[in-house]
């Protein structure tokens, strides 16, 4: 596949996939139900983290698919 070049220049365009996987959006408490959070807790699929949590520098058990921040925001970090 040929390299993409920026329009009007000979400079290569940045690779749109260079960033790697994008982080999921955080879900505020008003956008999920208490039952949903309770189900995650019962199934041990949610772990508490602090505001400065960095997914690239931490390891969670494989069963954990969600993290919860101190303000109640949920963020999906894995898939079943």
QUIJO-V509778 format. One record per backbone hydrogen bond with DSSP energy under -1.0 kcal/mol. NH is the residue of the N-H (numbers start at 1). CO is the residue of the C=O. E is the energy in kcal/mol with one decimal. If there is no record, write none. Layout:
[[NH | CO | E] [NH | CO | E]]
//
This chain:
[[6 | 11 | -2.7] [9 | 6 | -1.9] [13 | 4 | -2.0] [18 | 15 | -1.8] [20 | 17 | -1.4] [27 | 74 | -3.7] [31 | 28 | -2.4] [32 | 29 | -1.1] [37 | 33 | -1.9] [38 | 34 | -2.7] [39 | 35 | -2.7] [40 | 36 | -1.9] [41 | 37 | -2.2] [42 | 38 | -2.7] [43 | 39 | -2.0] [44 | 41 | -1.4] [45 | 40 | -3.0] [47 | 66 | -1.6] [49 | 68 | -2.3] [53 | 50 | -1.9] [57 | 54 | -1.6] [64 | 61 | -1.9] [65 | 45 | -1.6] [66 | 45 | -2.0] [67 | 75 | -2.3] [68 | 47 | -2.1] [69 | 73 | -2.6] [72 | 69 | -2.3] [74 | 27 | -2.5] [75 | 67 | -2.1] [77 | 65 | -3.0] [78 | 65 | -1.5]]
//
